[in-house]
Amino acid sequence: MFEVDNDQIKITRGDSAALKVGLTMKSGVAYQMQEGDALKLTVRRAPDANKLVELASDTDTITFVPTDTKDLNAGEYCFDIQLTTAGGDVFTVVGMKTGTLTNFTVLPDVSD
């Protein structure tokens, strides 16, 4: 299972998934990734904890493979996604919301 709702991700441990990241500039115009741009998704137990998962992509789609989450315990984590442009600018395009400590849920797998 893979579900994204309101900047919250739920994934069953060990599943494959593709996350298409919609990028929009402040003007409301869609941003098209350029050569040299990169997206990076980072998952941690808490914002200041060690990285547990780090996925990168040079397209607007971040892909999970089974090994990315198979060793994570079922539970609540946090994640963000950063866009680094070819020019070196860094933008957090999905992040933590005020008042929430988790936004990434790993669900247990039954068919292990």
All heavy atoms as an XYZ file, in Angstrom:
841
protein
N       0.841     -1.182      0.000
C       0.000      0.000      0.000
C       0.880      1.236      0.000
O       1.889      1.302      0.690
C      -0.884      0.027      1.242
C      -1.814      1.222      1.263
S      -2.790      1.249      2.763
C      -2.343      2.855      3.347
N       0.495      2.188     -0.783
C       1.183      3.482     -0.818
C       0.110      4.545     -0.955
O      -0.721      4.483     -1.857
C       2.147      3.544     -1.995
C       2.921      4.839     -2.078
C       3.872      5.136     -1.124
C       2.699      5.724     -3.101
C       4.597      6.313     -1.194
C       3.410      6.910     -3.183
C       4.368      7.199     -2.223
N       0.122      5.495     -0.030
C      -0.907      6.531     -0.020
C      -0.265      7.859      0.340
O       0.555      7.935      1.260
C      -1.967      6.159      1.019
C      -3.091      7.122      1.156
C      -4.077      6.648      2.228
O      -4.589      5.525      2.101
O      -4.305      7.413      3.178
N      -0.636      8.891     -0.395
C      -0.188     10.252     -0.094
C      -1.429     11.105      0.066
O      -2.286     11.130     -0.825
C       0.709     10.823     -1.218
C       1.147     12.239     -0.874
C       1.910      9.927     -1.461
N      -1.528     11.792      1.192
C      -2.681     12.643      1.449
C      -2.236     13.826      2.295
O      -1.738     13.641      3.422
C      -3.777     11.845      2.174
C      -5.043     12.645      2.393
O      -5.352     13.533      1.560
O      -5.729     12.399      3.398
N      -2.381     15.027      1.748
C      -2.091     16.250      2.492
C      -0.660     16.243      3.063
O      -0.453     16.475      4.248
C      -3.131     16.451      3.596
C      -3.154     17.873      4.097
O      -2.762     18.800      3.387
N      -3.608     18.057      5.334
N       0.308     15.946      2.210
C       1.737     15.906      2.582
C       2.052     14.849      3.639
O       3.039     14.961      4.362
C       2.238     17.282      3.046
C       2.213     18.306      1.937
O       2.267     17.911      0.761
O       2.166     19.511      2.237
N       1.218     13.831      3.742
C       1.448     12.683      4.617
C       1.622     11.455      3.729
O       0.836     11.250      2.803
C       0.258     12.443      5.550
C      -0.110     13.620      6.425
C       0.610     13.577      7.750
O       0.898     12.512      8.276
N       0.910     14.734      8.286
N       2.648     10.653      4.017
C       2.886      9.428      3.255
C       2.645      8.225      4.152
O       3.076      8.209      5.305
C       4.336      9.378      2.717
C       4.553     10.458      1.656
C       4.663      8.001      2.145
C       5.973     10.533      1.140
N       1.967      7.216      3.591
C       1.826      5.911      4.233
C       2.330      4.877      3.244
O       1.918      4.888      2.075
C       0.364      5.606      4.593
C      -0.188      6.490      5.680
C      -1.620      6.121      5.991
C      -2.173      7.072      7.046
N      -3.582      6.783      7.340
N       3.212      3.988      3.697
C       3.742      2.943      2.846
C       3.869      1.658      3.659
O       4.249      1.703      4.836
C       5.102      3.339      2.225
C       5.574      2.307      1.201
C       6.145      3.613      3.301
C       6.754      2.758      0.363
N       3.504      0.541      3.062
C       3.704     -0.744      3.719
C       5.182     -1.096      3.630
O       5.792     -0.960      2.563
C       2.851     -1.834      3.054
O       1.470     -1.460      3.178
C       3.062     -3.187      3.713
N       5.735     -1.527      4.755
C       7.160     -1.868      4.824
C       7.521     -2.836      3.700
O       6.852     -3.847      3.486
C       7.472     -2.483      6.187
C       8.942     -2.833      6.369
C       9.240     -3.385      7.726
N       8.357     -4.506      8.019
C       8.004     -4.850      9.240
N       8.431     -4.183     10.281
N       7.218     -5.883      9.431
N       8.569     -2.488      2.945
C       9.070     -3.348      1.893
C       8.366     -3.229      0.552
O       8.691     -3.964     -0.380
N       7.429     -2.297      0.422
C       6.721     -2.133     -0.851
C       7.480     -1.213     -1.807
O       8.265     -0.367     -1.384
C       5.325     -1.548     -0.633
C       4.294     -2.595     -0.272
O       4.672     -3.759     -0.048
O       3.105     -2.227     -0.205
N       7.181     -1.373     -3.078
C       7.659     -0.463     -4.116
C       6.629      0.653     -4.272
O       5.430      0.445     -4.041
C       7.798     -1.188     -5.453
O       8.701     -2.252     -5.350
N       7.102      1.839     -4.679
C       6.178      2.956     -4.895
C       6.879      4.028     -5.719
O       8.101      4.114     -5.734
C       5.720      3.545     -3.563
N       6.063      4.832     -6.395
C       6.577      5.984     -7.136
C       5.807      7.211     -6.672
O       4.571      7.219     -6.670
C       6.408      5.778     -8.628
N       6.537      8.219     -6.254
C       5.949      9.457     -5.747
C       6.234     10.575     -6.736
O       7.382     10.995     -6.892
C       6.546      9.795     -4.380
C       6.151     11.135     -3.771
C       4.654     11.185     -3.497
C       6.928     11.375     -2.490
N       5.208     11.036     -7.424
C       5.362     12.159     -8.350
C       5.201     13.444     -7.553
O       4.198     13.636     -6.876
C       4.340     12.089     -9.475
C       4.536     13.166    -10.523
C       3.661     12.898    -11.728
C       3.751     13.982    -12.760
N       5.012     14.041    -13.463
N       6.205     14.294     -7.618
C       6.228     15.534     -6.842
C       5.801     16.683     -7.739
O       6.482     16.990     -8.730
C       7.633     15.791     -6.260
C       7.642     17.073     -5.446
C       8.088     14.595     -5.423
N       4.674     17.296     -7.414
C       4.209     18.465     -8.163
C       4.924     19.710     -7.663
O       4.873     20.024     -6.480
N       5.610     20.377     -8.549
C       6.375     21.569     -8.185
C       5.704     22.800     -8.782
O       5.451     22.853     -9.986
C       7.812     21.457     -8.700
C       8.599     20.247     -8.196
C       9.902     20.104     -8.964
C       8.862     20.390     -6.701
N       5.411     23.782     -7.919
C       4.747     24.997     -8.361
C       5.495     26.199     -7.799
O       5.828     26.241     -6.613
C       3.286     25.029     -7.860
O       2.636     23.829     -8.273
C       2.544     26.224     -8.405
N       5.756     27.175     -8.663
C       6.415     28.404     -8.219
C       5.406     29.276     -7.465
O       4.200     29.059     -7.552
C       6.991     29.138     -9.430
C       8.085     28.323    -10.117
S       8.956     29.185    -11.433
C       7.683     29.390    -12.654
N       5.914     30.258     -6.726
C       5.029     31.137     -5.961
C       3.977     31.803     -6.837
O       2.887     32.096     -6.387
C       5.847     32.209     -5.236
C       6.606     31.684     -4.060
C       7.338     32.800     -3.341
C       8.115     32.236     -2.177
N       8.826     33.281     -1.450
N       4.292     32.022     -8.099
C       3.352     32.652     -9.029
C       2.197     31.733     -9.399
O       1.232     32.155    -10.028
C       4.093     33.067    -10.303
O       4.572     31.916    -10.986
N       2.295     30.441     -9.019
C       1.271     29.470     -9.351
C       1.576     28.694    -10.616
O       0.856     27.764    -10.971
N       2.645     29.060    -11.302
C       3.045     28.378    -12.532
C       3.794     27.097    -12.170
O       4.632     27.094    -11.266
C       3.947     29.298    -13.394
C       4.483     28.566    -14.611
C       3.183     30.552    -13.798
N       3.505     26.019    -12.881
C       4.193     24.749    -12.635
C       5.679     24.898    -12.960
O       6.042     25.516    -13.956
C       3.576     23.650    -13.484
N       6.514     24.334    -12.098
C       7.963     24.351    -12.326
C       8.351     23.051    -13.006
O       7.996     21.965    -12.539
C       8.720     24.498    -11.001
C      10.221     24.454    -11.180
C      10.914     25.588    -11.585
C      10.939     23.286    -10.957
C      12.294     25.567    -11.757
C      12.313     23.249    -11.130
C      12.988     24.396    -11.529
O      14.347     24.365    -11.705
N       9.052     23.149    -14.100
C       9.559     21.982    -14.809
C      11.015     21.779    -14.413
O      11.818     22.717    -14.502
C       9.467     22.191    -16.330
C       8.046     22.381    -16.825
C       7.169     21.172    -16.565
O       7.582     20.030    -16.745
N       5.947     21.423    -16.126
N      11.347     20.583    -13.969
C      12.727     20.300    -13.580
C      13.645     20.510    -14.776
O      13.307     20.169    -15.898
C      12.854     18.876    -13.046
C      12.040     18.678    -11.802
S      12.767     17.973    -10.344
C      14.334     17.397    -10.625
N      14.809     21.096    -14.492
C      15.812     21.405    -15.497
C      16.980     20.437    -15.375
O      17.171     19.805    -14.331
C      16.318     22.844    -15.308
C      15.236     23.898    -15.219
C      14.456     24.040    -16.505
O      15.044     24.138    -17.572
N      13.132     24.030    -16.410
N      17.776     20.337    -16.415
C      18.983     19.523    -16.341
C      19.856     20.034    -15.197
O      20.081     21.242    -15.067
C      19.759     19.594    -17.654
C      20.960     18.674    -17.679
C      21.639     18.637    -19.030
O      20.965     18.830    -20.055
O      22.861     18.412    -19.038
N      20.290     19.137    -14.343
C      21.105     19.511    -13.190
C      20.316     19.697    -11.911
O      20.889     19.799    -10.832
N      18.979     19.769    -11.987
C      18.134     19.839    -10.790
C      18.054     18.456    -10.154
O      18.196     17.438    -10.833
C      16.702     20.273    -11.141
C      16.567     21.734    -11.524
O      17.563     22.480    -11.441
O      15.446     22.118    -11.917
N      17.800     18.416     -8.853
C      17.672     17.131     -8.160
C      16.677     17.257     -7.015
O      16.648     18.274     -6.312
C      19.020     16.667     -7.618
N      15.884     16.216     -6.828
C      15.006     16.098     -5.664
C      15.627     15.104     -4.697
O      16.220     14.104     -5.117
C      13.623     15.578     -6.071
C      12.714     16.542     -6.796
C      11.432     15.822     -7.226
C      12.370     17.739     -5.925
N      15.479     15.370     -3.397
C      15.969     14.447     -2.378
C      14.908     14.310     -1.295
O      14.457     15.296     -0.717
C      17.273     14.960     -1.770
C      17.839     14.047     -0.685
C      19.184     14.525     -0.176
C      19.050     15.815      0.568
N      20.286     16.262      1.205
N      14.493     13.066     -1.023
C      13.561     12.753      0.049
C      14.366     12.131      1.184
O      15.144     11.200      0.957
C      12.491     11.781     -0.437
C      11.459     11.332      0.592
C      10.100     11.160     -0.067
C      11.861     10.031      1.269
N      14.186     12.647      2.385
C      14.889     12.147      3.562
C      13.874     11.750      4.618
O      12.938     12.504      4.899
C      15.830     13.224      4.144
O      16.730     13.659      3.114
C      16.623     12.696      5.324
N      14.052     10.559      5.210
C      13.191     10.064      6.289
C      14.045      9.897      7.538
O      15.149      9.349      7.477
C      12.545      8.707      5.921
C      11.718      8.163      7.090
C      11.695      8.832      4.668
N      13.520     10.365      8.661
C      14.183     10.245      9.967
C      13.143      9.873     11.016
O      11.950     10.089     10.825
C      14.824     11.570     10.384
C      15.860     12.096      9.418
C      16.312     13.511      9.844
N      17.148     14.141      8.861
C      18.469     14.245      8.938
N      19.104     13.745      9.977
N      19.162     14.844      7.990
N      13.594      9.353     12.143
C      12.694      9.063     13.269
C      12.151     10.380     13.836
O      10.984     10.493     14.200
C      13.444      8.274     14.347
C      12.674      7.993     15.608
C      11.452      7.166     15.469
N      11.725      5.777     15.202
C      10.790      4.893     14.964
N       9.519      5.245     14.976
N      11.071      3.650     14.700
N      13.005     11.388     13.914
C      12.656     12.740     14.366
C      13.487     13.703     13.531
O      14.515     13.306     12.968
C      12.962     12.903     15.857
N      13.082     14.975     13.437
C      13.797     15.904     12.564
C      15.313     15.985     12.792
O      16.065     16.191     11.845
C      13.130     17.249     12.853
C      11.741     16.877     13.262
C      11.903     15.596     14.039
N      15.758     15.794     14.018
C      17.197     15.909     14.303
C      17.883     14.554     14.473
O      19.038     14.479     14.875
C      17.421     16.780     15.537
C      16.712     16.240     16.769
O      15.918     15.282     16.648
O      16.947     16.776     17.860
N      17.205     13.462     14.137
C      17.768     12.110     14.269
C      18.552     11.735     13.005
O      18.530     12.447     12.005
C      16.648     11.104     14.520
N      19.226     10.597     13.067
C      19.976     10.095     11.910
C      19.047      9.801     10.745
O      17.901      9.393     10.939
C      20.733      8.817     12.270
C      21.834      9.063     13.271
O      22.395     10.153     13.343
N      22.143      8.045     14.057
N      19.581      9.952      9.533
C      18.819      9.613      8.328
C      18.606      8.110      8.278
O      19.522      7.328      8.506
C      19.589     10.029      7.076
C      19.774     11.503      6.928
C      20.629     11.790      5.699
C      21.009     13.257      5.681
N      21.928     13.568      4.570
N      17.376      7.714      7.986
C      17.041      6.296      7.826
C      16.878      5.925      6.357
O      17.195      4.817      5.947
C      15.767      5.968      8.594
C      15.836      6.219     10.098
C      14.465      6.053     10.731
C      16.847      5.296     10.739
N      16.343      6.861      5.588
C      16.153      6.668      4.156
C      16.513      7.987      3.482
O      16.121      9.050      3.955
C      14.685      6.308      3.810
C      14.465      6.205      2.310
C      14.253      5.029      4.513
N      17.248      7.895      2.383
C      17.516      9.077      1.567
C      17.442      8.642      0.108
O      18.197      7.768     -0.324
C      18.876      9.675      1.887
C      19.119     10.983      1.158
C      20.368     11.688      1.632
O      21.467     11.299      1.178
O      20.227     12.603      2.456
N      16.497      9.224     -0.618
C      16.269      8.882     -2.014
C      16.452     10.132     -2.864
O      15.986     11.209     -2.486
C      14.857      8.334     -2.212
C      14.463      7.154     -1.325
C      12.997      6.797     -1.551
C      15.356      5.968     -1.602
N      17.096      9.986     -3.997
C      17.342     11.120     -4.882
C      16.795     10.820     -6.270
O      16.692      9.661     -6.679
C      18.831     11.417     -4.951
N      16.458     11.888     -6.991
C      15.950     11.743     -8.342
C      16.278     12.996     -9.141
O      16.234     14.108     -8.606
C      14.431     11.548     -8.323
O      13.925     11.469     -9.631
N      16.576     12.808    -10.420
C      16.781     13.956    -11.299
C      15.540     14.229    -12.150
O      15.580     14.972    -13.113
C      18.027     13.782    -12.163
C      17.962     12.560    -13.073
O      16.957     11.822    -13.027
O      18.929     12.343    -13.823
N      14.419     13.597    -11.759
C      13.117     13.857    -12.386
C      12.142     14.251    -11.275
O      12.509     14.289    -10.099
C      12.575     12.616    -13.121
O      12.171     11.634    -12.151
C      13.606     12.030    -14.077
N      10.889     14.484    -11.636
C       9.888     14.859    -10.629
C       9.257     13.645     -9.944
O       8.259     13.769     -9.250
C       8.816     15.759    -11.232
C       7.992     15.083    -12.314
O       8.303     13.928    -12.683
O       7.039     15.712    -12.804
N       9.847     12.464    -10.133
C       9.336     11.240     -9.509
C      10.417     10.597     -8.646
O      11.529     10.362     -9.117
C       8.854     10.242    -10.579
O       7.817     10.871    -11.353
C       8.308      8.981     -9.947
N      10.075     10.341     -7.396
C      10.973      9.661     -6.463
C      10.464      8.231     -6.336
O       9.279      8.005     -6.065
C      10.996     10.364     -5.099
C      11.546     11.782     -5.266
C      11.801      9.563     -4.088
C      11.445     12.642     -4.027
N      11.364      7.276     -6.516
C      10.981      5.863     -6.537
C      11.478      5.138     -5.297
O      12.661      5.230     -4.956
C      11.550      5.183     -7.796
O      11.075      5.904     -8.946
C      11.107      3.739     -7.883
N      10.551      4.447     -4.630
C      10.883      3.567     -3.510
C      11.033      2.153     -4.050
O      10.179      1.695     -4.812
C       9.762      3.543     -2.467
C       9.598      4.795     -1.670
C       8.855      5.855     -2.159
C      10.161      4.900     -0.414
C       8.686      7.003     -1.420
C       9.994      6.049      0.341
C       9.259      7.103     -0.168
N      12.094      1.466     -3.652
C      12.244      0.036     -3.939
C      12.118     -0.690     -2.596
O      12.263     -0.075     -1.528
C      13.579     -0.279     -4.647
C      13.625      0.396     -6.017
C      14.770      0.123     -3.807
N      11.824     -1.989     -2.612
C      11.573     -2.709     -1.360
C      12.656     -2.547     -0.291
O      12.335     -2.432      0.895
C      11.438     -4.165     -1.814
C      10.865     -4.049     -3.183
C      11.562     -2.845     -3.786
N      13.920     -2.489     -0.692
C      14.991     -2.385      0.301
C      15.008     -1.034      1.020
O      15.614     -0.908      2.087
C      16.372     -2.626     -0.342
O      16.536     -1.712     -1.441
C      16.496     -4.060     -0.817
N      14.330     -0.025      0.485
C      14.329      1.298      1.131
C      13.617      1.287      2.474
O      13.989      2.043      3.380
C      13.677      2.345      0.221
C      14.497      2.623     -1.025
O      15.736      2.539     -0.965
O      13.880      2.920     -2.070
N      12.578      0.454      2.626
C      11.801      0.474      3.870
C      11.733     -0.879      4.582
O      11.168     -0.965      5.659
C      10.358      0.948      3.596
O       9.740      0.061      2.655
C      10.330      2.378      3.072
N      12.308     -1.927      3.993
C      12.126     -3.266      4.571
C      12.720     -3.410      5.964
O      12.266     -4.233      6.751
C      12.669     -4.342      3.640
C      14.171     -4.490      3.637
C      14.593     -5.680      2.791
C      16.053     -5.968      2.946
N      16.422     -6.622      4.172
N      13.728     -2.610      6.311
C      14.343     -2.712      7.629
C      13.790     -1.711      8.643
O      14.250     -1.666      9.787
C      15.864     -2.543      7.513
C      16.512     -3.710      6.775
O      15.978     -4.836      6.845
O      17.548     -3.488      6.122
N      12.817     -0.897      8.235
C      12.207      0.049      9.164
C      11.121     -0.650      9.976
O      10.379     -1.484      9.450
C      11.577      1.225      8.414
C      12.519      2.148      7.644
C      11.707      3.231      6.938
C      13.553      2.770      8.567
N      11.031     -0.320     11.235
C       9.935     -0.820     12.059
C       8.650     -0.103     11.668
O       8.680      1.073     11.288
C      10.214     -0.574     13.540
C      11.355     -1.407     14.050
O      11.544     -2.547     13.640
N      12.141     -0.845     14.949
N       7.538     -0.802     11.753
C       6.256     -0.143     11.545
C       6.148      0.974     12.569
O       6.503      0.802     13.734
C       5.119     -1.135     11.695
N       5.707      2.145     12.118
C       5.579      3.267     13.042
C       5.602      4.598     12.333
O       5.501      4.684     11.113
N       5.743      5.640     13.133
C       5.679      7.017     12.666
C       7.078      7.610     12.523
O       7.926      7.450     13.404
C       4.874      7.858     13.649
C       3.458      7.374     13.879
C       2.577      7.559     12.663
O       2.749      8.578     11.947
O       1.730      6.692     12.405
N       7.274      8.308     11.425
C       8.549      8.957     11.102
C       8.249     10.345     10.547
O       7.097     10.740     10.433
C       9.308      8.139     10.047
C       9.654      6.740     10.499
C       8.739      5.694     10.376
C      10.892      6.455     11.061
C       9.049      4.409     10.791
C      11.218      5.166     11.471
C      10.296      4.155     11.332
O      10.604      2.887     11.741
N       9.302     11.066     10.175
C       9.121     12.351      9.510
C       9.954     12.367      8.231
O      10.950     11.660      8.119
C       9.471     13.512     10.420
S      11.157     13.531     11.028
N       9.505     13.159      7.266
C      10.236     13.268      6.007
C      10.121     14.679      5.470
O       9.248     15.447      5.861
C       9.704     12.270      4.971
C       8.518     12.760      4.179
C       8.691     13.262      2.897
C       7.244     12.729      4.707
C       7.605     13.732      2.166
C       6.148     13.184      3.993
C       6.337     13.685      2.710
N      11.045     15.018      4.587
C      10.880     16.199      3.762
C      11.468     15.919      2.396
O      12.143     14.908      2.181
C      11.450     17.472      4.402
C      12.954     17.531      4.500
O      13.660     16.694      3.894
O      13.462     18.432      5.174
N      11.146     16.802      1.459
C      11.678     16.711      0.107
C      12.273     18.063     -0.237
O      11.609     19.097     -0.071
C      10.591     16.348     -0.925
C       9.965     14.992     -0.594
C      11.175     16.345     -2.342
C       8.771     14.624     -1.464
N      13.514     18.037     -0.691
C      14.189     19.260     -1.101
C      14.484     19.217     -2.591
O      14.843     18.169     -3.138
C      15.503     19.449     -0.353
C      15.314     19.810      1.098
C      16.636     20.138      1.773
O      17.678     19.628      1.407
N      16.577     20.995      2.763
N      14.336     20.372     -3.219
C      14.744     20.570     -4.600
C      16.033     21.376     -4.571
O      16.081     22.453     -3.969
C      13.671     21.344     -5.380
C      14.087     21.888     -6.748
C      14.354     20.748     -7.735
C      13.041     22.850     -7.278
N      17.079     20.831     -5.177
C      18.312     21.582     -5.367
C      18.410     21.871     -6.857
O      18.400     20.937     -7.682
C      19.550     20.781     -4.904
O      19.385     20.453     -3.518
C      20.825     21.586     -5.084
N      18.462     23.156     -7.196
C      18.502     23.533     -8.608
C      19.923     23.427     -9.142
O      20.894     23.385     -8.374
C      17.999     24.973     -8.819
O      18.918     25.883     -8.202
C      16.589     25.153     -8.247
N      20.012     23.406    -10.452
C      21.328     23.357    -11.101
C      22.183     24.546    -10.682
O      23.409     24.448    -10.627
C      21.159     23.324    -12.623
N      21.546     25.651    -10.334
C      22.264     26.848     -9.899
C      22.675     26.825     -8.437
O      23.310     27.761     -7.950
N      22.286     25.760     -7.702
C      22.689     25.620     -6.312
C      21.689     26.112     -5.282
O      21.945     26.029     -4.081
N      20.537     26.615     -5.716
C      19.507     27.015     -4.760
C      18.836     25.772     -4.194
O      18.681     24.762     -4.881
C      18.449     27.894     -5.430
C      18.993     29.258     -5.822
O      19.764     29.843     -5.045
O      18.643     29.728     -6.923
N      18.439     25.843     -2.916
C      17.786     24.719     -2.236
C      16.431     25.179     -1.718
O      16.338     26.213     -1.051
C      18.654     24.191     -1.067
C      17.937     23.065     -0.330
C      20.015     23.725     -1.575
N      15.407     24.401     -2.046
C      14.044     24.698     -1.611
C      13.432     23.443     -0.998
O      13.456     22.380     -1.622
C      13.175     25.131     -2.801
C      13.693     26.332     -3.523
C      14.470     26.179     -4.665
C      13.426     27.610     -3.067
C      14.963     27.280     -5.348
C      13.913     28.720     -3.734
C      14.685     28.562     -4.886
N      12.883     23.564      0.206
C      12.117     22.462      0.789
C      10.722     22.551      0.182
O       9.998     23.517      0.431
C      12.073     22.555      2.320
O      13.410     22.503      2.810
C      11.264     21.409      2.921
N      10.370     21.553     -0.621
C       9.088     21.596     -1.337
C       7.996     20.830     -0.610
O       6.816     21.047     -0.860
C       9.241     21.120     -2.797
C      10.149     22.073     -3.572
C       9.772     19.704     -2.884
N       8.365     19.920      0.264
C       7.426     19.242      1.171
C       8.151     19.127      2.495
O       9.293     18.670      2.543
C       7.042     17.828      0.678
C       6.112     17.151      1.691
C       6.398     17.866     -0.689
N       7.508     19.558      3.572
C       8.165     19.501      4.868
C       7.187     19.297      6.000
O       6.011     19.035      5.788
N       7.714     19.441      7.184
C       6.904     19.282      8.386
C       5.936     20.459      8.515
O       6.248     21.571      8.123
C       7.805     19.237      9.620
C       8.828     18.108      9.609
S       8.095     16.475      9.624
C       7.205     16.514     11.149
N       4.772     20.187      9.037
C       3.784     21.223      9.319
C       3.877     21.614     10.792
O       4.217     20.783     11.641
C       2.368     20.707      9.034
C       2.162     20.206      7.632
C       1.766     21.317      6.732
C       1.288     20.737      5.422
N       1.703     21.468      4.278
N       3.580     22.844     11.094
C       3.571     23.303     12.473
C       2.622     22.437     13.295
O       1.497     22.168     12.881
C       3.116     24.775     12.549
O       4.002     25.553     11.752
C       3.120     25.280     13.979
N       3.091     21.961     14.440
C       2.260     21.175     15.334
C       2.276     19.679     15.063
O       1.639     18.927     15.785
N       2.991     19.237     14.029
C       3.073     17.805     13.768
C       4.521     17.351     13.877
O       5.433     18.053     13.477
C       2.555     17.423     12.366
O       3.364     18.071     11.384
C       1.106     17.806     12.173
N       4.729     16.193     14.451
C       6.070     15.645     14.580
C       6.322     14.507     13.603
O       7.457     14.085     13.416
C       6.313     15.170     16.011
C       6.266     16.265     17.072
C       6.443     15.663     18.458
C       7.332     17.316     16.809
N       5.254     13.987     12.995
C       5.415     12.882     12.050
C       4.559     13.143     10.816
O       3.495     13.758     10.904
C       5.010     11.532     12.675
O       3.634     11.594     13.055
C       5.868     11.195     13.879
N       5.054     12.676      9.681
C       4.278     12.797      8.447
C       4.580     11.639      7.488
O       4.256     11.695      6.319
C       4.515     14.142      7.757
C       5.968     14.379      7.374
O       6.858     13.617      7.735
N       6.204     15.466      6.672
N       5.220     10.582      8.005
C       5.592      9.405      7.217
C       5.297      8.182      8.060
O       5.885      8.007      9.132
C       7.081      9.471      6.865
C       7.552      8.440      5.887
C       7.552      8.709      4.533
C       8.018      7.214      6.311
C       7.999      7.772      3.614
C       8.468      6.265      5.423
C       8.467      6.538      4.051
N       4.371      7.342      7.605
C       3.969      6.156      8.360
C       4.393      4.908      7.615
O       4.094      4.749      6.429
C       2.443      6.129      8.571
O       2.039      7.334      9.218
C       2.017      4.936      9.393
N       5.099      4.033      8.318
C       5.439      2.712      7.782
C       4.450      1.733      8.397
O       4.370      1.591      9.620
C       6.894      2.319      8.110
C       7.177      0.899      7.631
C       7.870      3.307      7.487
N       3.694      1.077      7.509
C       2.710      0.100      7.945
C       3.349     -1.288      7.968
O       4.233     -1.571      7.159
C       1.513      0.113      6.999
C       0.829      1.476      6.851
C      -0.119      1.461      5.667
C       0.103      1.838      8.125
N       2.907     -2.162      8.867
C       3.510     -3.508      8.915
C       3.144     -4.299      7.661
O       2.086     -4.091      7.057
C       2.876     -4.133     10.156
C       1.640     -3.362     10.411
C       1.851     -1.981      9.858
N       4.045     -5.187      7.286
C       3.762     -6.089      6.170
C       3.325     -7.423      6.740
O       3.863     -7.896      7.730
C       4.965     -6.236      5.247
C       6.203     -6.744      5.978
O       6.369     -6.430      7.169
O       7.016     -7.449      5.358
N       2.348     -8.023      6.115
C       1.826     -9.309      6.560
C       2.433    -10.429      5.717
O       2.702    -11.511      6.208
C       0.283     -9.338      6.464
C      -0.266    -10.704      6.824
C      -0.313     -8.263      7.367
N       2.683    -10.168      4.464
C       3.151    -11.178      3.503
C       4.668    -11.225      3.414
O       5.221    -11.409      2.347
C       2.587    -10.880      2.120
O       1.193    -10.837      2.169
N       5.350    -11.046      4.510
C       6.814    -10.995      4.514
C       7.437    -12.250      3.992
O       7.185    -13.339      4.143
C       7.318    -10.706      5.926
C       8.779    -10.351      5.932
O       9.514    -10.836      5.072
O       9.160     -9.558      6.795
